[in-house]
Amino acid sequence: MNNRAALYAQAIRGPIVLIAIGVLFAVHQAGILPFSRTWPLLIIVFGVMKLIERWNAPPRPAHTAPPPYPPGAQGGPRP
């Protein structure tokens, strides 16, 4: 699970969604299923691609509070 895999997943999201749209329109044109019944698959494909991106993304560092400044230090509170 490295940054390269996350970038790859993000890069292929657009082409995969376009391929899914093309397949759904082809199924519609063939008379198998109307597009009005198959469009939710686009949401599913988009969601799966986002899950893959999140799964391969590098972990975020934990948010920590900045250390307190001693009185009178540069940028710290003044007495």
KEVEX-72588 format. One record per residue: residue in one letter; residue number from 1; x, y, z of N, C-alpha, C, O in turn. Coordinates in Angstrom, 1 decimal, decimal comma. Atoms other than C-alpha are relative to their C-alpha. Layout:
N
{a; NUM; {X; Y; Z}; {X; Y; Z}; {X; Y; Z}; {X; Y; Z}}
...
% end
This chain:
79
{m; 1; {0,8; -1,2; 0,0}; {0,0; 0,0; 0,0}; {0,9; 1,2; 0,0}; {1,2; 1,8; 1,1}}
{n; 2; {-0,8; -1,2; 0,0}; {2,1; 2,8; -1,2}; {-0,6; 1,1; -0,8}; {-1,7; 1,0; -1,3}}
{n; 3; {0,6; -1,2; 0,7}; {1,6; 6,2; -2,8}; {-0,1; -0,3; -1,5}; {-1,1; 0,2; -2,1}}
{r; 4; {0,1; 0,4; 1,4}; {2,2; 4,7; -6,3}; {-1,3; -0,7; -0,3}; {-1,9; -0,4; -1,3}}
{a; 5; {1,2; 0,7; 0,2}; {-0,7; 2,4; -6,0}; {-1,2; 0,9; 0,1}; {-2,2; 0,8; -0,6}}
{a; 6; {1,1; -0,9; -0,1}; {-3,0; 5,2; -4,8}; {-0,1; 0,9; -1,2}; {-1,2; 1,2; -1,7}}
{l; 7; {0,0; -0,8; 1,2}; {-1,9; 7,4; -7,7}; {-0,5; -0,8; -1,2}; {-1,2; -0,2; -2,0}}
{y; 8; {0,4; 0,9; 1,1}; {-2,5; 4,5; -10,1}; {-1,6; -0,1; 0,1}; {-2,2; 0,0; -1,0}}
{a; 9; {1,4; 0,2; -0,1}; {-6,0; 3,9; -8,7}; {-0,8; 1,3; -0,3}; {-1,8; 1,3; -0,9}}
{q; 10; {0,6; -1,3; 0,3}; {-6,8; 7,7; -9,0}; {0,1; 0,2; -1,5}; {-0,8; 0,8; -2,1}}
{a; 11; {-0,1; -0,2; 1,5}; {-5,5; 7,7; -12,6}; {-0,9; -0,8; -0,8}; {-1,4; -0,4; -1,9}}
{i; 12; {0,8; 0,8; 0,8}; {-7,6; 4,9; -13,8}; {-1,5; 0,1; 0,3}; {-2,4; -0,5; -0,4}}
{r; 13; {1,4; -0,2; -0,3}; {-10,8; 6,1; -12,2}; {-0,8; 0,5; -1,1}; {-1,9; 0,0; -1,5}}
{g; 14; {0,7; -0,6; 1,1}; {-11,9; 8,3; -15,1}; {-0,2; -1,0; -1,1}; {-1,3; -1,2; -1,6}}
{p; 15; {0,3; 0,9; 1,1}; {-11,3; 5,7; -17,8}; {-0,9; -1,2; 0,3}; {-1,7; -1,6; -0,5}}
{i; 16; {0,9; 1,1; -0,3}; {-13,1; 3,0; -15,9}; {-1,4; 0,4; 0,1}; {-2,3; -0,3; -0,4}}
{v; 17; {1,3; -0,6; 0,0}; {-16,1; 5,2; -15,4}; {-0,5; 0,2; -1,4}; {-1,7; -0,1; -1,7}}
{l; 18; {0,4; -0,1; 1,4}; {-16,1; 6,0; -19,1}; {-0,3; -1,3; -0,6}; {-1,3; -1,4; -1,4}}
{i; 19; {0,3; 1,4; 0,6}; {-15,9; 2,3; -20,0}; {-1,3; -0,5; 0,5}; {-2,1; -1,1; -0,2}}
{a; 20; {1,3; 0,4; -0,6}; {-18,8; 1,6; -17,6}; {-1,1; 0,7; -0,7}; {-2,2; 0,0; -1,0}}
{i; 21; {1,1; -0,7; 0,7}; {-20,9; 4,3; -19,3}; {-0,2; -0,6; -1,4}; {-1,3; -0,8; -1,8}}
{g; 22; {0,1; 0,6; 1,3}; {-20,1; 2,9; -22,7}; {-0,6; -1,3; 0,0}; {-1,4; -1,6; -0,9}}
{v; 23; {0,6; 1,3; 0,0}; {-21,0; -0,6; -21,7}; {-1,5; 0,1; 0,3}; {-2,3; -0,6; -0,3}}
{l; 24; {1,4; -0,2; -0,3}; {-24,3; 0,6; -20,2}; {-0,8; 0,5; -1,2}; {-1,9; 0,1; -1,4}}
{f; 25; {0,7; -0,5; 1,2}; {-25,2; 2,5; -23,3}; {-0,1; -1,1; -1,1}; {-1,1; -1,2; -1,8}}
{a; 26; {0,1; 1,1; 0,9}; {-24,3; -0,5; -25,4}; {-1,1; -1,0; 0,3}; {-1,8; -1,6; -0,5}}
{v; 27; {1,1; 0,9; -0,5}; {-26,6; -2,7; -23,3}; {-1,3; 0,6; -0,3}; {-2,3; -0,1; -0,7}}
{h; 28; {1,3; -0,7; 0,3}; {-29,3; -0,1; -23,8}; {-0,3; -0,1; -1,5}; {-1,4; -0,4; -1,8}}
{q; 29; {0,2; 0,1; 1,4}; {-28,8; 0,0; -27,5}; {-0,3; -1,4; -0,5}; {-1,1; -1,5; -1,5}}
{a; 30; {0,3; 1,4; 0,4}; {-28,9; -3,8; -27,8}; {-1,4; -0,4; 0,5}; {-1,9; -1,4; 0,0}}
{g; 31; {1,4; 0,3; -0,4}; {-32,3; -3,7; -26,1}; {0,0; -1,0; 1,2}; {-1,1; -1,6; 1,5}}
{i; 32; {0,0; 0,9; -1,1}; {-31,2; -5,9; -23,2}; {-0,6; 0,6; 1,3}; {-1,5; 0,0; 1,8}}
{l; 33; {0,6; -0,8; -1,1}; {-31,9; -3,4; -20,4}; {0,0; 1,5; -0,3}; {1,0; 2,0; -1,0}}
{p; 34; {0,0; -1,4; 0,3}; {-32,9; 0,2; -20,6}; {1,0; 0,7; 1,0}; {1,3; 0,3; 2,1}}
{f; 35; {-0,9; -0,7; -0,8}; {-30,4; 2,8; -19,3}; {-0,6; 0,4; 1,4}; {0,1; 0,6; 2,4}}
{s; 36; {0,6; -0,4; -1,2}; {-32,9; 3,9; -16,7}; {0,0; -1,0; 1,1}; {-0,1; -0,7; 2,3}}
{r; 37; {-0,1; 1,0; -1,0}; {-32,5; 0,6; -14,9}; {1,5; -0,3; 0,3}; {1,7; -1,0; 1,3}}
{t; 38; {-1,4; 0,3; -0,2}; {-28,7; 0,4; -15,2}; {0,9; 1,1; 0,5}; {2,0; 0,8; 0,9}}
{w; 39; {-0,9; -1,2; -0,4}; {-27,4; 3,9; -14,3}; {0,5; -0,1; 1,5}; {1,5; 0,4; 1,8}}
{p; 40; {-0,5; 0,1; -1,4}; {-27,1; 3,0; -10,5}; {1,4; -0,8; 0,0}; {2,2; -0,6; 0,9}}
{l; 41; {-1,3; 0,6; 0,1}; {-24,1; 0,8; -11,6}; {1,1; 1,0; -0,1}; {2,2; 0,7; 0,3}}
{l; 42; {-1,1; -1,0; 0,1}; {-22,2; 4,0; -12,4}; {0,3; 0,5; 1,4}; {1,5; 0,7; 1,7}}
{i; 43; {-0,2; -0,5; -1,4}; {-22,6; 5,1; -8,7}; {0,8; -1,1; 0,7}; {1,8; -0,8; 1,4}}
{i; 44; {-0,7; 1,1; -0,7}; {-21,4; 1,6; -7,6}; {1,5; 0,0; -0,5}; {2,4; -0,2; 0,3}}
{v; 45; {-1,3; 0,0; 0,6}; {-18,4; 1,7; -10,0}; {0,8; 1,2; 0,6}; {2,0; 1,0; 1,0}}
{f; 46; {-0,7; -1,1; -0,5}; {-17,4; 5,2; -8,8}; {0,3; -0,2; 1,5}; {1,4; 0,1; 1,9}}
{g; 47; {-0,2; 0,2; -1,5}; {-17,8; 4,2; -5,1}; {1,1; -1,1; 0,2}; {1,9; -0,9; 1,1}}
{v; 48; {-1,1; 1,0; -0,1}; {-15,6; 1,1; -5,6}; {1,3; 0,6; -0,3}; {2,3; 0,3; 0,3}}
{m; 49; {-1,3; -0,7; 0,4}; {-12,9; 3,2; -7,3}; {0,4; 0,9; 1,2}; {1,6; 0,9; 1,5}}
{k; 50; {-0,4; -0,8; -1,1}; {-13,0; 5,6; -4,4}; {0,5; -0,8; 1,2}; {1,5; -0,5; 1,9}}
{l; 51; {-0,4; 0,9; -1,1}; {-12,7; 2,7; -1,9}; {1,4; -0,5; -0,3}; {2,3; -0,6; 0,6}}
{i; 52; {-1,3; 0,4; 0,4}; {-9,7; 1,4; -3,8}; {1,1; 1,1; 0,2}; {2,2; 0,8; 0,7}}
{e; 53; {-0,9; -1,1; -0,3}; {-8,1; 4,8; -3,7}; {0,3; 0,2; 1,4}; {1,5; 0,3; 1,8}}
{r; 54; {-0,2; -0,1; -1,4}; {-8,6; 5,1; 0,0}; {0,8; -1,1; 0,6}; {1,6; -0,9; 1,5}}
{w; 55; {-0,7; 1,2; -0,5}; {-7,4; 1,6; 0,6}; {1,5; 0,1; -0,3}; {2,4; -0,3; 0,6}}
{n; 56; {-1,4; -0,1; 0,5}; {-4,1; 2,3; -1,3}; {0,7; 1,3; 0,4}; {1,9; 1,4; 0,3}}
{a; 57; {-0,6; -1,3; -0,4}; {-3,6; 5,8; 0,1}; {1,0; -0,2; 1,2}; {0,7; -1,0; 2,0}}
{p; 58; {-0,9; 0,1; -1,2}; {-0,7; 6,3; 2,5}; {-0,7; 0,5; 1,2}; {-1,5; 1,4; 1,1}}
{p; 59; {0,7; -0,4; -1,2}; {-1,8; 6,6; 6,1}; {0,4; 1,5; 0,3}; {1,5; 1,9; 0,1}}
{r; 60; {-0,2; -1,4; -0,4}; {-2,2; 10,2; 7,4}; {0,7; 0,0; 1,3}; {0,4; -0,9; 2,2}}
{p; 61; {-0,6; -0,1; -1,3}; {0,0; 11,2; 10,2}; {-1,0; 0,5; 1,0}; {-1,9; 1,3; 0,7}}
{a; 62; {0,9; -0,4; -1,0}; {-1,7; 11,6; 13,5}; {0,1; 1,5; 0,3}; {1,3; 2,0; 0,3}}
{h; 63; {-0,1; -1,4; -0,3}; {-2,6; 15,2; 14,4}; {0,4; 0,2; 1,4}; {-0,2; -0,4; 2,3}}
{t; 64; {-0,5; -0,3; -1,4}; {-0,7; 16,4; 17,4}; {-0,1; 1,5; 0,2}; {0,2; 2,3; -0,7}}
{a; 65; {0,0; -1,4; -0,4}; {-1,0; 19,7; 19,2}; {1,4; 0,5; 0,0}; {2,3; -0,2; 0,4}}
{p; 66; {-1,4; -0,5; 0,0}; {2,0; 22,0; 18,8}; {0,5; 0,1; 1,5}; {-0,4; 0,3; 2,4}}
{p; 67; {-0,5; -0,1; -1,4}; {4,3; 22,1; 21,9}; {-0,2; 1,5; 0,5}; {-0,2; 2,4; -0,2}}
{p; 68; {0,2; -1,3; -0,6}; {3,6; 25,0; 24,3}; {1,3; 0,8; 0,0}; {2,4; 0,2; 0,1}}
{y; 69; {-1,2; -0,9; 0,0}; {6,0; 28,0; 24,1}; {0,2; 0,5; 1,4}; {-0,8; 0,8; 2,1}}
{p; 70; {-0,2; -0,6; -1,4}; {7,7; 29,2; 27,3}; {-0,3; 1,5; -0,1}; {-0,2; 2,1; -1,2}}
{p; 71; {0,3; -1,5; 0,1}; {6,7; 32,8; 28,2}; {1,2; 0,8; -0,5}; {2,3; 0,6; -0,1}}
{g; 72; {-1,0; -0,8; 0,5}; {8,6; 35,3; 26,3}; {0,7; -0,5; -1,2}; {1,6; 0,1; -1,8}}
{a; 73; {-0,7; 0,6; 1,1}; {9,8; 32,9; 23,6}; {-0,6; 0,6; -1,3}; {-1,7; 1,2; -1,4}}
{q; 74; {0,4; -0,5; 1,3}; {9,6; 34,0; 19,9}; {-1,3; -0,7; -0,4}; {-1,3; -1,9; -0,5}}
{g; 75; {1,3; 0,5; 0,5}; {6,0; 33,6; 18,7}; {-0,9; -0,5; 1,1}; {-2,0; -0,9; 0,8}}
{g; 76; {0,9; 0,5; -1,1}; {4,7; 32,5; 22,1}; {-0,7; 1,2; 0,7}; {-0,5; 2,3; 0,4}}
{p; 77; {0,8; -1,1; -0,8}; {2,4; 34,4; 24,6}; {1,0; 0,8; 0,8}; {2,0; 0,3; 1,3}}
{r; 78; {-0,8; -0,9; -0,9}; {3,9; 37,4; 26,4}; {-0,7; 0,2; 1,3}; {-1,9; 0,2; 1,4}}
{p; 79; {0,6; -0,3; -1,3}; {3,5; 37,9; 30,1}; {-0,6; 1,3; 0,2}; {-1,1; 1,7; 1,3}}
% end
